[in-house]
Amino acid sequence: MNEPQSSPVAGMPPQTNTKKPVWKRWWFWVIIVVVLLAIAGIGSGATNGTAGQPQSQQQASASSEPSDSAESSSPEPDPDVPVEYTNALKSAENYSDLMHMSQQGIYNQLTSEFDQFSAEAAQYAIDNLQADYKANALAKAGEYSDTMHLSRQGIYDQLISEFDQFTDEEAQYAIDNLQADYKANALAAAKNYQDTMAMSPEAIRDQLVSEYGNKFTQEEADYAIAHLND
């Protein structure tokens, strides 16, 4: 005899033996999200640091490394050299770099009543000064041409004078390498004579070529007089 089948309880769905797939379980997706977050955290840590080292530790180690400025700092002064000697050398460097002075001119300045270094300190400075005196002579010649409008011979004479005291070789180097417009210098000198001394054109011409005056060439003086009133 067949046993009667039991009827399902009202309001309850019939029971089945079918199981849900894993990917449909809520806890499966929770695990997936946690894993993804962990991977993202590891990636950002590798970007900000090296091999799992926290960024704060890297910054601390970087700050402990010696800087370039410490490596490039100037060496300590030689304790065996008197302070007066090193100061004389610094002054000599300034006179060479800023005022383009000759070797003898620098020595005279160091031992002058203005600087008052001893002869020994001044000689130490001259012996240890790294200077290009030919370049100094050329720079000084350019100043005389641009500001005083001197002639070629006038610049040479000024460089070897007791004031500048460059050697003949240094002065000749300056003259040979100076890019100057001596006609324009003659014209500037001529206009200065006309404006300040009210000289006639012929008197100006004579002054420009005079051995005791400007020492321009005749051609340069003629150019100046021809353009005096331009």
Rosetta constraint file for C-alpha pairs under 8 A:
AtomPair CA 8 CA 12 HARMONIC 7.01 0.50
AtomPair CA 8 CA 13 HARMONIC 7.64 0.50
AtomPair CA 8 CA 14 HARMONIC 6.42 0.50
AtomPair CA 20 CA 24 HARMONIC 6.49 0.50
AtomPair CA 20 CA 25 HARMONIC 7.30 0.50
AtomPair CA 21 CA 25 HARMONIC 7.09 0.50
AtomPair CA 22 CA 28 HARMONIC 6.75 0.50
AtomPair CA 23 CA 28 HARMONIC 6.18 0.50
AtomPair CA 23 CA 29 HARMONIC 7.36 0.50
AtomPair CA 24 CA 28 HARMONIC 7.53 0.50
AtomPair CA 25 CA 29 HARMONIC 7.23 0.50
AtomPair CA 26 CA 30 HARMONIC 6.60 0.50
AtomPair CA 27 CA 31 HARMONIC 6.36 0.50
AtomPair CA 28 CA 32 HARMONIC 6.44 0.50
AtomPair CA 29 CA 33 HARMONIC 6.22 0.50
AtomPair CA 30 CA 34 HARMONIC 6.33 0.50
AtomPair CA 31 CA 35 HARMONIC 6.24 0.50
AtomPair CA 32 CA 36 HARMONIC 6.28 0.50
AtomPair CA 33 CA 37 HARMONIC 6.23 0.50
AtomPair CA 34 CA 38 HARMONIC 6.26 0.50
AtomPair CA 35 CA 39 HARMONIC 6.31 0.50
AtomPair CA 36 CA 40 HARMONIC 6.24 0.50
AtomPair CA 37 CA 41 HARMONIC 6.21 0.50
AtomPair CA 38 CA 42 HARMONIC 6.38 0.50
AtomPair CA 39 CA 43 HARMONIC 6.31 0.50
AtomPair CA 40 CA 44 HARMONIC 6.35 0.50
AtomPair CA 41 CA 45 HARMONIC 6.25 0.50
AtomPair CA 42 CA 46 HARMONIC 6.30 0.50
AtomPair CA 43 CA 47 HARMONIC 6.35 0.50
AtomPair CA 44 CA 48 HARMONIC 6.30 0.50
AtomPair CA 45 CA 49 HARMONIC 5.89 0.50
AtomPair CA 45 CA 52 HARMONIC 6.75 0.50
AtomPair CA 45 CA 54 HARMONIC 7.51 0.50
AtomPair CA 46 CA 50 HARMONIC 5.90 0.50
AtomPair CA 46 CA 51 HARMONIC 6.49 0.50
AtomPair CA 46 CA 52 HARMONIC 6.33 0.50
AtomPair CA 48 CA 54 HARMONIC 7.85 0.50
AtomPair CA 48 CA 55 HARMONIC 6.02 0.50
AtomPair CA 49 CA 53 HARMONIC 5.52 0.50
AtomPair CA 49 CA 54 HARMONIC 5.80 0.50
AtomPair CA 49 CA 55 HARMONIC 5.09 0.50
AtomPair CA 49 CA 58 HARMONIC 6.95 0.50
AtomPair CA 50 CA 54 HARMONIC 7.78 0.50
AtomPair CA 53 CA 57 HARMONIC 6.77 0.50
AtomPair CA 53 CA 58 HARMONIC 6.93 0.50
AtomPair CA 54 CA 58 HARMONIC 6.54 0.50
AtomPair CA 55 CA 59 HARMONIC 6.24 0.50
AtomPair CA 56 CA 60 HARMONIC 6.27 0.50
AtomPair CA 57 CA 61 HARMONIC 6.16 0.50
AtomPair CA 58 CA 62 HARMONIC 6.02 0.50
AtomPair CA 59 CA 63 HARMONIC 6.13 0.50
AtomPair CA 60 CA 64 HARMONIC 6.37 0.50
AtomPair CA 61 CA 65 HARMONIC 6.65 0.50
AtomPair CA 66 CA 70 HARMONIC 6.72 0.50
AtomPair CA 66 CA 71 HARMONIC 7.64 0.50
AtomPair CA 67 CA 71 HARMONIC 6.80 0.50
AtomPair CA 68 CA 72 HARMONIC 6.15 0.50
AtomPair CA 69 CA 73 HARMONIC 6.02 0.50
AtomPair CA 77 CA 81 HARMONIC 7.97 0.50
AtomPair CA 81 CA 85 HARMONIC 6.64 0.50
AtomPair CA 81 CA 86 HARMONIC 7.08 0.50
AtomPair CA 82 CA 86 HARMONIC 6.75 0.50
AtomPair CA 83 CA 87 HARMONIC 6.11 0.50
AtomPair CA 84 CA 88 HARMONIC 6.10 0.50
AtomPair CA 84 CA 117 HARMONIC 7.43 0.50
AtomPair CA 84 CA 121 HARMONIC 6.37 0.50
AtomPair CA 85 CA 89 HARMONIC 6.31 0.50
AtomPair CA 85 CA 120 HARMONIC 7.92 0.50
AtomPair CA 85 CA 121 HARMONIC 4.58 0.50
AtomPair CA 85 CA 122 HARMONIC 7.28 0.50
AtomPair CA 85 CA 124 HARMONIC 6.39 0.50
AtomPair CA 85 CA 125 HARMONIC 6.71 0.50
AtomPair CA 86 CA 90 HARMONIC 6.33 0.50
AtomPair CA 86 CA 125 HARMONIC 7.48 0.50
AtomPair CA 87 CA 91 HARMONIC 6.27 0.50
AtomPair CA 88 CA 92 HARMONIC 6.11 0.50
AtomPair CA 88 CA 110 HARMONIC 7.01 0.50
AtomPair CA 88 CA 117 HARMONIC 6.82 0.50
AtomPair CA 88 CA 121 HARMONIC 6.10 0.50
AtomPair CA 88 CA 122 HARMONIC 6.04 0.50
AtomPair CA 88 CA 124 HARMONIC 7.89 0.50
AtomPair CA 88 CA 125 HARMONIC 5.68 0.50
AtomPair CA 89 CA 93 HARMONIC 6.21 0.50
AtomPair CA 89 CA 122 HARMONIC 7.59 0.50
AtomPair CA 89 CA 124 HARMONIC 7.32 0.50
AtomPair CA 89 CA 125 HARMONIC 4.21 0.50
AtomPair CA 89 CA 126 HARMONIC 7.41 0.50
AtomPair CA 89 CA 128 HARMONIC 7.30 0.50
AtomPair CA 89 CA 129 HARMONIC 6.67 0.50
AtomPair CA 90 CA 94 HARMONIC 6.44 0.50
AtomPair CA 90 CA 125 HARMONIC 7.92 0.50
AtomPair CA 91 CA 95 HARMONIC 6.30 0.50
AtomPair CA 91 CA 110 HARMONIC 7.68 0.50
AtomPair CA 92 CA 96 HARMONIC 6.21 0.50
AtomPair CA 92 CA 106 HARMONIC 6.21 0.50
AtomPair CA 92 CA 107 HARMONIC 7.97 0.50
AtomPair CA 92 CA 110 HARMONIC 7.40 0.50
AtomPair CA 92 CA 125 HARMONIC 6.39 0.50
AtomPair CA 92 CA 126 HARMONIC 7.38 0.50
AtomPair CA 92 CA 129 HARMONIC 7.08 0.50
AtomPair CA 93 CA 97 HARMONIC 5.96 0.50
AtomPair CA 93 CA 129 HARMONIC 6.69 0.50
AtomPair CA 93 CA 130 HARMONIC 7.96 0.50
AtomPair CA 93 CA 131 HARMONIC 7.87 0.50
AtomPair CA 94 CA 98 HARMONIC 5.54 0.50
AtomPair CA 94 CA 99 HARMONIC 7.32 0.50
AtomPair CA 95 CA 99 HARMONIC 5.05 0.50
AtomPair CA 95 CA 100 HARMONIC 6.38 0.50
AtomPair CA 95 CA 101 HARMONIC 6.05 0.50
AtomPair CA 95 CA 106 HARMONIC 6.54 0.50
AtomPair CA 96 CA 100 HARMONIC 4.61 0.50
AtomPair CA 96 CA 101 HARMONIC 5.22 0.50
AtomPair CA 96 CA 102 HARMONIC 7.42 0.50
AtomPair CA 96 CA 106 HARMONIC 7.47 0.50
AtomPair CA 96 CA 131 HARMONIC 6.77 0.50
AtomPair CA 96 CA 136 HARMONIC 7.14 0.50
AtomPair CA 100 CA 133 HARMONIC 7.84 0.50
AtomPair CA 100 CA 136 HARMONIC 4.46 0.50
AtomPair CA 100 CA 137 HARMONIC 6.90 0.50
AtomPair CA 100 CA 139 HARMONIC 6.59 0.50
AtomPair CA 100 CA 140 HARMONIC 6.18 0.50
AtomPair CA 101 CA 105 HARMONIC 5.84 0.50
AtomPair CA 101 CA 106 HARMONIC 6.08 0.50
AtomPair CA 101 CA 133 HARMONIC 7.63 0.50
AtomPair CA 101 CA 136 HARMONIC 6.22 0.50
AtomPair CA 101 CA 137 HARMONIC 7.47 0.50
AtomPair CA 101 CA 140 HARMONIC 7.80 0.50
AtomPair CA 101 CA 164 HARMONIC 6.92 0.50
AtomPair CA 102 CA 106 HARMONIC 6.09 0.50
AtomPair CA 102 CA 133 HARMONIC 5.93 0.50
AtomPair CA 102 CA 136 HARMONIC 6.88 0.50
AtomPair CA 102 CA 137 HARMONIC 7.16 0.50
AtomPair CA 102 CA 164 HARMONIC 6.51 0.50
AtomPair CA 102 CA 165 HARMONIC 6.30 0.50
AtomPair CA 102 CA 166 HARMONIC 5.32 0.50
AtomPair CA 103 CA 107 HARMONIC 6.36 0.50
AtomPair CA 103 CA 126 HARMONIC 7.05 0.50
AtomPair CA 103 CA 133 HARMONIC 7.00 0.50
AtomPair CA 103 CA 165 HARMONIC 7.99 0.50
AtomPair CA 103 CA 166 HARMONIC 7.43 0.50
AtomPair CA 104 CA 108 HARMONIC 6.12 0.50
AtomPair CA 104 CA 165 HARMONIC 6.18 0.50
AtomPair CA 104 CA 166 HARMONIC 7.38 0.50
AtomPair CA 105 CA 109 HARMONIC 6.13 0.50
AtomPair CA 105 CA 163 HARMONIC 7.56 0.50
AtomPair CA 105 CA 164 HARMONIC 6.04 0.50
AtomPair CA 105 CA 165 HARMONIC 6.03 0.50
AtomPair CA 105 CA 166 HARMONIC 7.85 0.50
AtomPair CA 106 CA 110 HARMONIC 6.17 0.50
AtomPair CA 106 CA 126 HARMONIC 7.86 0.50
AtomPair CA 107 CA 111 HARMONIC 6.37 0.50
AtomPair CA 107 CA 122 HARMONIC 5.92 0.50
AtomPair CA 107 CA 123 HARMONIC 7.17 0.50
AtomPair CA 107 CA 126 HARMONIC 6.86 0.50
AtomPair CA 108 CA 112 HARMONIC 5.90 0.50
AtomPair CA 109 CA 114 HARMONIC 7.48 0.50
AtomPair CA 109 CA 115 HARMONIC 6.74 0.50
AtomPair CA 110 CA 114 HARMONIC 7.80 0.50
AtomPair CA 110 CA 115 HARMONIC 5.24 0.50
AtomPair CA 110 CA 116 HARMONIC 6.29 0.50
AtomPair CA 110 CA 117 HARMONIC 5.59 0.50
AtomPair CA 110 CA 122 HARMONIC 5.88 0.50
AtomPair CA 111 CA 115 HARMONIC 6.20 0.50
AtomPair CA 111 CA 116 HARMONIC 5.01 0.50
AtomPair CA 111 CA 117 HARMONIC 5.05 0.50
AtomPair CA 111 CA 118 HARMONIC 6.22 0.50
AtomPair CA 111 CA 119 HARMONIC 6.33 0.50
AtomPair CA 111 CA 122 HARMONIC 6.62 0.50
AtomPair CA 112 CA 116 HARMONIC 5.42 0.50
AtomPair CA 112 CA 117 HARMONIC 7.59 0.50
AtomPair CA 117 CA 121 HARMONIC 6.15 0.50
AtomPair CA 117 CA 122 HARMONIC 6.22 0.50
AtomPair CA 118 CA 122 HARMONIC 6.20 0.50
AtomPair CA 119 CA 123 HARMONIC 6.07 0.50
AtomPair CA 120 CA 124 HARMONIC 6.17 0.50
AtomPair CA 121 CA 125 HARMONIC 6.29 0.50
AtomPair CA 122 CA 126 HARMONIC 6.31 0.50
AtomPair CA 123 CA 127 HARMONIC 6.06 0.50
AtomPair CA 124 CA 128 HARMONIC 6.19 0.50
AtomPair CA 125 CA 129 HARMONIC 5.74 0.50
AtomPair CA 132 CA 136 HARMONIC 6.35 0.50
AtomPair CA 133 CA 137 HARMONIC 6.09 0.50
AtomPair CA 133 CA 166 HARMONIC 7.98 0.50
AtomPair CA 133 CA 170 HARMONIC 6.84 0.50
AtomPair CA 134 CA 138 HARMONIC 6.27 0.50
AtomPair CA 134 CA 170 HARMONIC 4.83 0.50
AtomPair CA 134 CA 171 HARMONIC 7.48 0.50
AtomPair CA 134 CA 173 HARMONIC 6.49 0.50
AtomPair CA 134 CA 174 HARMONIC 6.77 0.50
AtomPair CA 135 CA 139 HARMONIC 6.17 0.50
AtomPair CA 135 CA 174 HARMONIC 7.52 0.50
AtomPair CA 136 CA 140 HARMONIC 6.11 0.50
AtomPair CA 137 CA 141 HARMONIC 6.05 0.50
AtomPair CA 137 CA 159 HARMONIC 7.09 0.50
AtomPair CA 137 CA 166 HARMONIC 6.94 0.50
AtomPair CA 137 CA 170 HARMONIC 6.12 0.50
AtomPair CA 137 CA 171 HARMONIC 6.08 0.50
AtomPair CA 137 CA 173 HARMONIC 7.82 0.50
AtomPair CA 137 CA 174 HARMONIC 5.61 0.50
AtomPair CA 138 CA 142 HARMONIC 6.28 0.50
AtomPair CA 138 CA 171 HARMONIC 7.63 0.50
AtomPair CA 138 CA 173 HARMONIC 7.23 0.50
AtomPair CA 138 CA 174 HARMONIC 4.14 0.50
AtomPair CA 138 CA 175 HARMONIC 7.32 0.50
AtomPair CA 138 CA 177 HARMONIC 7.22 0.50
AtomPair CA 138 CA 178 HARMONIC 6.54 0.50
AtomPair CA 139 CA 143 HARMONIC 6.47 0.50
AtomPair CA 139 CA 174 HARMONIC 7.85 0.50
AtomPair CA 140 CA 144 HARMONIC 6.42 0.50
AtomPair CA 140 CA 159 HARMONIC 7.86 0.50
AtomPair CA 141 CA 145 HARMONIC 6.24 0.50
AtomPair CA 141 CA 155 HARMONIC 6.15 0.50
AtomPair CA 141 CA 156 HARMONIC 7.92 0.50
AtomPair CA 141 CA 159 HARMONIC 7.37 0.50
AtomPair CA 141 CA 174 HARMONIC 6.42 0.50
AtomPair CA 141 CA 175 HARMONIC 7.39 0.50
AtomPair CA 141 CA 178 HARMONIC 7.19 0.50
AtomPair CA 142 CA 146 HARMONIC 6.06 0.50
AtomPair CA 142 CA 178 HARMONIC 6.75 0.50
AtomPair CA 142 CA 180 HARMONIC 7.72 0.50
AtomPair CA 143 CA 147 HARMONIC 5.85 0.50
AtomPair CA 143 CA 148 HARMONIC 7.63 0.50
AtomPair CA 144 CA 148 HARMONIC 5.12 0.50
AtomPair CA 144 CA 149 HARMONIC 6.39 0.50
AtomPair CA 144 CA 150 HARMONIC 6.17 0.50
AtomPair CA 144 CA 155 HARMONIC 6.58 0.50
AtomPair CA 145 CA 149 HARMONIC 4.58 0.50
AtomPair CA 145 CA 150 HARMONIC 5.29 0.50
AtomPair CA 145 CA 151 HARMONIC 7.47 0.50
AtomPair CA 145 CA 155 HARMONIC 7.37 0.50
AtomPair CA 145 CA 180 HARMONIC 6.84 0.50
AtomPair CA 145 CA 185 HARMONIC 7.16 0.50
AtomPair CA 149 CA 182 HARMONIC 7.87 0.50
AtomPair CA 149 CA 185 HARMONIC 4.50 0.50
AtomPair CA 149 CA 186 HARMONIC 7.00 0.50
AtomPair CA 149 CA 188 HARMONIC 6.62 0.50
AtomPair CA 149 CA 189 HARMONIC 6.40 0.50
AtomPair CA 150 CA 154 HARMONIC 5.56 0.50
AtomPair CA 150 CA 155 HARMONIC 5.89 0.50
AtomPair CA 150 CA 182 HARMONIC 7.76 0.50
AtomPair CA 150 CA 185 HARMONIC 6.31 0.50
AtomPair CA 150 CA 186 HARMONIC 7.60 0.50
AtomPair CA 150 CA 189 HARMONIC 7.94 0.50
AtomPair CA 150 CA 214 HARMONIC 6.84 0.50
AtomPair CA 151 CA 155 HARMONIC 6.08 0.50
AtomPair CA 151 CA 182 HARMONIC 5.98 0.50
AtomPair CA 151 CA 185 HARMONIC 6.82 0.50
AtomPair CA 151 CA 186 HARMONIC 7.11 0.50
AtomPair CA 151 CA 214 HARMONIC 6.37 0.50
AtomPair CA 151 CA 215 HARMONIC 6.24 0.50
AtomPair CA 151 CA 216 HARMONIC 5.29 0.50
AtomPair CA 152 CA 156 HARMONIC 6.40 0.50
AtomPair CA 152 CA 175 HARMONIC 6.90 0.50
AtomPair CA 152 CA 182 HARMONIC 7.02 0.50
AtomPair CA 152 CA 215 HARMONIC 7.92 0.50
AtomPair CA 152 CA 216 HARMONIC 7.25 0.50
AtomPair CA 153 CA 157 HARMONIC 6.12 0.50
AtomPair CA 153 CA 215 HARMONIC 6.16 0.50
AtomPair CA 153 CA 216 HARMONIC 7.32 0.50
AtomPair CA 154 CA 158 HARMONIC 6.17 0.50
AtomPair CA 154 CA 214 HARMONIC 6.27 0.50
AtomPair CA 154 CA 215 HARMONIC 6.16 0.50
AtomPair CA 154 CA 216 HARMONIC 7.93 0.50
AtomPair CA 155 CA 159 HARMONIC 6.22 0.50
AtomPair CA 155 CA 175 HARMONIC 7.70 0.50
AtomPair CA 156 CA 160 HARMONIC 6.54 0.50
AtomPair CA 156 CA 171 HARMONIC 5.86 0.50
AtomPair CA 156 CA 172 HARMONIC 7.10 0.50
AtomPair CA 156 CA 175 HARMONIC 6.72 0.50
AtomPair CA 157 CA 161 HARMONIC 6.00 0.50
AtomPair CA 158 CA 163 HARMONIC 7.52 0.50
AtomPair CA 158 CA 164 HARMONIC 6.87 0.50
AtomPair CA 159 CA 163 HARMONIC 7.78 0.50
AtomPair CA 159 CA 164 HARMONIC 5.30 0.50
AtomPair CA 159 CA 165 HARMONIC 6.27 0.50
AtomPair CA 159 CA 166 HARMONIC 5.60 0.50
AtomPair CA 159 CA 171 HARMONIC 5.87 0.50
AtomPair CA 160 CA 164 HARMONIC 6.17 0.50
AtomPair CA 160 CA 165 HARMONIC 4.86 0.50
AtomPair CA 160 CA 166 HARMONIC 4.95 0.50
AtomPair CA 160 CA 167 HARMONIC 6.12 0.50
AtomPair CA 160 CA 168 HARMONIC 6.47 0.50
AtomPair CA 160 CA 171 HARMONIC 6.61 0.50
AtomPair CA 161 CA 165 HARMONIC 5.43 0.50
AtomPair CA 161 CA 166 HARMONIC 7.62 0.50
AtomPair CA 166 CA 170 HARMONIC 6.06 0.50
AtomPair CA 166 CA 171 HARMONIC 6.19 0.50
AtomPair CA 167 CA 171 HARMONIC 6.18 0.50
AtomPair CA 168 CA 172 HARMONIC 6.04 0.50
AtomPair CA 169 CA 173 HARMONIC 6.14 0.50
AtomPair CA 170 CA 174 HARMONIC 6.32 0.50
AtomPair CA 171 CA 175 HARMONIC 6.33 0.50
AtomPair CA 172 CA 176 HARMONIC 6.04 0.50
AtomPair CA 173 CA 177 HARMONIC 6.18 0.50
AtomPair CA 174 CA 178 HARMONIC 5.77 0.50
AtomPair CA 181 CA 185 HARMONIC 6.37 0.50
AtomPair CA 182 CA 186 HARMONIC 6.07 0.50
AtomPair CA 182 CA 216 HARMONIC 7.86 0.50
AtomPair CA 182 CA 220 HARMONIC 6.82 0.50
AtomPair CA 183 CA 187 HARMONIC 6.26 0.50
AtomPair CA 183 CA 220 HARMONIC 4.82 0.50
AtomPair CA 183 CA 221 HARMONIC 7.46 0.50
AtomPair CA 183 CA 223 HARMONIC 6.49 0.50
AtomPair CA 183 CA 224 HARMONIC 6.69 0.50
AtomPair CA 184 CA 188 HARMONIC 6.19 0.50
AtomPair CA 184 CA 224 HARMONIC 7.48 0.50
AtomPair CA 185 CA 189 HARMONIC 6.21 0.50
AtomPair CA 186 CA 190 HARMONIC 6.06 0.50
AtomPair CA 186 CA 208 HARMONIC 7.03 0.50
AtomPair CA 186 CA 216 HARMONIC 6.85 0.50
AtomPair CA 186 CA 220 HARMONIC 6.15 0.50
AtomPair CA 186 CA 221 HARMONIC 6.12 0.50
AtomPair CA 186 CA 223 HARMONIC 7.88 0.50
AtomPair CA 186 CA 224 HARMONIC 5.62 0.50
AtomPair CA 187 CA 191 HARMONIC 6.18 0.50
AtomPair CA 187 CA 221 HARMONIC 7.61 0.50
AtomPair CA 187 CA 223 HARMONIC 7.26 0.50
AtomPair CA 187 CA 224 HARMONIC 4.12 0.50
AtomPair CA 187 CA 225 HARMONIC 7.23 0.50
AtomPair CA 187 CA 227 HARMONIC 7.19 0.50
AtomPair CA 187 CA 228 HARMONIC 6.64 0.50
AtomPair CA 188 CA 192 HARMONIC 6.28 0.50
AtomPair CA 188 CA 224 HARMONIC 7.85 0.50
AtomPair CA 189 CA 193 HARMONIC 6.36 0.50
AtomPair CA 189 CA 208 HARMONIC 7.78 0.50
AtomPair CA 190 CA 194 HARMONIC 6.28 0.50
AtomPair CA 190 CA 204 HARMONIC 6.11 0.50
AtomPair CA 190 CA 205 HARMONIC 7.75 0.50
AtomPair CA 190 CA 208 HARMONIC 7.33 0.50
AtomPair CA 190 CA 224 HARMONIC 6.38 0.50
AtomPair CA 190 CA 225 HARMONIC 7.24 0.50
AtomPair CA 190 CA 228 HARMONIC 6.98 0.50
AtomPair CA 191 CA 195 HARMONIC 6.02 0.50
AtomPair CA 191 CA 228 HARMONIC 6.34 0.50
AtomPair CA 192 CA 196 HARMONIC 5.90 0.50
AtomPair CA 192 CA 197 HARMONIC 7.77 0.50
AtomPair CA 193 CA 197 HARMONIC 5.21 0.50
AtomPair CA 193 CA 198 HARMONIC 6.59 0.50
AtomPair CA 193 CA 199 HARMONIC 6.20 0.50
AtomPair CA 193 CA 204 HARMONIC 6.71 0.50
AtomPair CA 194 CA 198 HARMONIC 4.67 0.50
AtomPair CA 194 CA 199 HARMONIC 5.21 0.50
AtomPair CA 194 CA 200 HARMONIC 7.19 0.50
AtomPair CA 194 CA 201 HARMONIC 7.93 0.50
AtomPair CA 194 CA 204 HARMONIC 7.55 0.50
AtomPair CA 199 CA 203 HARMONIC 6.08 0.50
AtomPair CA 199 CA 204 HARMONIC 6.16 0.50
AtomPair CA 200 CA 204 HARMONIC 6.13 0.50
AtomPair CA 201 CA 205 HARMONIC 6.14 0.50
AtomPair CA 201 CA 225 HARMONIC 6.28 0.50
AtomPair CA 202 CA 206 HARMONIC 6.26 0.50
AtomPair CA 203 CA 207 HARMONIC 6.23 0.50
AtomPair CA 204 CA 208 HARMONIC 6.14 0.50
AtomPair CA 204 CA 225 HARMONIC 7.80 0.50
AtomPair CA 205 CA 209 HARMONIC 6.54 0.50
AtomPair CA 205 CA 221 HARMONIC 5.71 0.50
AtomPair CA 205 CA 222 HARMONIC 7.09 0.50
AtomPair CA 205 CA 225 HARMONIC 6.71 0.50
AtomPair CA 206 CA 210 HARMONIC 5.82 0.50
AtomPair CA 207 CA 213 HARMONIC 5.51 0.50
AtomPair CA 207 CA 214 HARMONIC 6.55 0.50
AtomPair CA 208 CA 213 HARMONIC 6.25 0.50
AtomPair CA 208 CA 214 HARMONIC 4.89 0.50
AtomPair CA 208 CA 215 HARMONIC 6.02 0.50
AtomPair CA 208 CA 216 HARMONIC 5.57 0.50
AtomPair CA 208 CA 221 HARMONIC 5.91 0.50
AtomPair CA 209 CA 213 HARMONIC 6.84 0.50
AtomPair CA 209 CA 214 HARMONIC 6.07 0.50
AtomPair CA 209 CA 215 HARMONIC 4.70 0.50
AtomPair CA 209 CA 216 HARMONIC 4.86 0.50
AtomPair CA 209 CA 217 HARMONIC 5.96 0.50
AtomPair CA 209 CA 218 HARMONIC 6.26 0.50
AtomPair CA 209 CA 221 HARMONIC 6.58 0.50
AtomPair CA 210 CA 214 HARMONIC 6.17 0.50
AtomPair CA 210 CA 215 HARMONIC 5.46 0.50
AtomPair CA 210 CA 216 HARMONIC 7.71 0.50
AtomPair CA 211 CA 215 HARMONIC 5.44 0.50
AtomPair CA 216 CA 220 HARMONIC 6.07 0.50
AtomPair CA 216 CA 221 HARMONIC 6.29 0.50
AtomPair CA 217 CA 221 HARMONIC 6.25 0.50
AtomPair CA 218 CA 222 HARMONIC 6.07 0.50
AtomPair CA 219 CA 223 HARMONIC 6.20 0.50
AtomPair CA 220 CA 224 HARMONIC 6.33 0.50
AtomPair CA 221 CA 225 HARMONIC 6.34 0.50
AtomPair CA 222 CA 226 HARMONIC 6.11 0.50
AtomPair CA 223 CA 227 HARMONIC 6.34 0.50
AtomPair CA 224 CA 228 HARMONIC 5.75 0.50
